[in-house]
Amino acid sequence: MTEEDIRDSIETLARQARAASYRLSQLSTEKKNAILLAMAEGIRAASAKLIEENAKDLEAAESKGLSSAMIDRLRLDGKRIEAMAQGIAEVAELPDPVGHVMESWTRPNGMRLEQVRVPIGTIGIIYESRPNVTSDAAVLCLKTGNATILRGGSEAIHSNRAIAEVLTKSGEAAGLPEHAIELIPFTDRASVAALCAMDKWLDVIIPRGGRGLIETVVSLARMPVIKHYDGICHLYVDAAADLDMAVKLTVNSKTHKPGVCNALETLLVHESVEETFLPMVAEALREKDVELRGCERTRAVIDCEAATEDDWGTEYLDLILSIKVVDSLEAAVDHINTHGSHHTDCIVTGDEPTAERFLSAVDSACVFHNVSTRFADGGEFGFGAEIGISTEKLHARGPMGLRELTSYQYRVRGEGQVR
């Protein structure tokens, strides 16, 4: 396809989605929930087809030599498809934020004002690798009355097409407006630039993927962008930490699913516990095949590769962990605020005042005390499926659920008041 063909095709999709958004905004909560439940059953019924299409993507990924972590993010099986369906059903059960009166008041002249949650409108999602994002994004946008245009990566194109087709067909059978969910069916790079230029039809774009993708979207977008760059997550083991707990949280944060944004990338250890804790955690991590890279003080206690300055700012997305010994809480906080990505950072300590100092001083979307970083997730927060995790400070921050996909309007009622 030529760039002009791509632009024309995407403009058609965007125009159609905009028209659908107005119809979506008028659906009742009951109607939206019925559509979502029909989608969940549609996903379950199409499990074999989805696995068949996903196999094509897995074969291509292996032939391209993608890492095992990236291939795992791409993989669909019966368990993950059921989780996808269950996630849709859970969104149906969540309270609908649309129409919620956030605040109301009456002016001295008798005017009655309400600040009411409303859909954003039309949302573009640009993402890589994980095909379940197709479902998560579509259903969260539907629940909040937003039309969505999805542009997935080439590595998951067969899976994404199949999921979008199932959602659309099962949803429309239950009353979903036509064109409410649009998937760009081709993966030409020019499609990203074309979508970013559709500010007449799109209200916001949300990129999910690597830094290169996000920087491209930010540089091209003519509408607001909600993003997170990296997931450089830290866990700080304080002088007052329960060391057995610290080992458990470190291993879970790093190895439970290393190829995701809430996986641990840097471990910070207070100098008072380095001699005891570092051998404990190194043994546990090596049992999980984690490669360790440490500062000079770390290497004086355990055998590991030397960490470079670049390691402190690297999102490995793999079984690699950098370790640094620090002499104080303040040093840990300074390291996190300097080298982190403002995503998720955790302190392990039994001292409550120290924990509170950490929680207030670390400038991240999610700050944890004695909890695995893997809980930085919309589902684990009780939001149902998430649209992404924002490291921005305006409009949305942290896991983005239903409320973050709404805007608001002022509704003013009176009896003929004039100025």
Buried (B, 14 or more C-beta within 10 A) or exposed (E): EEEEEBBEBBBEBBBBBBBBBBBBBEBEBEBBBBBBBBBBBBBBEBBEEBBBBBBBBBEBBEEEEBBEBBBBBBBBEEEBBBBBBBBBBBBBEBEBBBEBEEEEEEEEEEEEBBBBBBBBBBBBBBBBBBBBBBBBBBBBBBBBBBBBBBBBBBBBBBBBBBBBBBBBBBBBEBEBBEBBBBBBBBBBEBBBBBBBBBBEBBBBBBBBBBEEBBEBBBEBBEBBBBBBBBBBBBBBBBBBBBBEBBBBBBBBBBBBBBBBBBBBBBBBBBEBBBEEBBEBBBEBBBEEEBBBBBBEBBBEBBEBEEBEEEBBBBBBBBBBBBBBBBEEBEBBBEBBBEBBBBBBBBBBBEBEEBBEBBBEBBEBBBBBBBBBBBBBBBBBBEBBBBBBBBBBEEEBBBBBBBBBBBBBEEEEEEEEEEE
